[in-house]
Amino acid sequence: MTESSGRLTLMPASRPIKTSRLVTADYRKETRVLVEKSGIPVAALVSVDDLNRLNDLDRDWDEGTRALERFSEAFVGIPVEEAEAEIARIIAENRRRDAQQSASFSP
């Protein structure tokens, strides 16, 4: 077991460690626990807050990936230059529309 700047590294073959100490330290956000086998990180003990944050990140990543896949399907078979020009046209049109809407709401 090694400890450095808020991180505790465990090697399963090292001397036994009290699980309650690890859980308490992690719960209090005093440290993060990394488990290594032969010097290779294989697992980590994370707080419930960190786990929820990781799950949210995974969900956001998956949603973004699906959106990119749907977007890509719309341009199948279209040359890159043509797709880029169409995207630039759509962006310019949206910016123009947004500027007009902002101007109409100004006092």
N, C-alpha and C positions, 0 to 999 in steps of 0.2 A: 504494500500500500504506500502510495506517495501522495503528498498533499502540496498543492501550490495554487496561489491566487484564486481561491474560491472554487477550486476543482479538486476532487478526490479521485485518484486512480486506483482501482483494485485489480489485483491479479489473482484469479481463483486459487492458484496453488500457494498463495501466501498464507500467513497465519490467519486463523478464523477471526472474523470481525462481527461485532454485534449489529444485527440488522436494525434494531431499534435506533441505534445511534445514527445510522445512515438515513433512515426515514425521517427522523427528527431534524437532522441537519438540512435535508433536502426540503422538507416542509417549511422550515423557517427561512428558506432561501439563503442559508449560510454557505452552501456549497452545492455543486453539481457532481454527481457520481458517475464515473466512467469505468466500465469493466473492460479489462484487456486480457487477451490470451496470447501468450508469446509476443507481447509488445504490440499486438494489433487490437485496436478498439473493436469490441464485438457487441456491446450493449451499454445502456445508460439508464440510470434511475432518474426520472424527472418528476417534478411536482405536477399536481393535477392542473394547475394553471398553465404550465409549460405544455402539457399533453393537449389541453384544449386549444392552445395557440397553434401547436403543430397540426392538429386535426383541421383547424380553420385554414391554415396555409395549404394543406393538402387539398382541401375542398376548393379553395380559390384557384389553385394551380390546375386542377382537373377542369373546372369551369372555363378557365382561360384557354386551355388546350382544346376543349371541345369547340369553343368559339372560333379559334384559329382554324380548326379543321373545317367548320362550316364555311368560313370566309374563303378558305382555299378552294373548296369545292365549287364556289361561284365563278372561279377563274380558270377552271380546268380547260386546257386546250387553247387558252388565250396567250399570245406572246407576252413575255415579261414587260417589254416596253409599252405595249398597249394597256396592260393591266395597271402599270405605274401611272400612265397618263390618266386613266379613268379614275384611279384613286385620288390623284392630285386634283382632278376636276370636282369630285365629290367633296373633298376637304374644303376647297375654295368656295364652293356653293354653300356649304354649311357655315363657314365663317362669315360669308356675306349675309346670310339669313340671320345669324346670331347678332351681327352688328346692327342690322336693321331693327331687330326686336329690341335690342338694348337702347337704340336711339328713340324708339317709340315710347319707351318707359321713362325717358329722361324728362325732368321738369322743364 
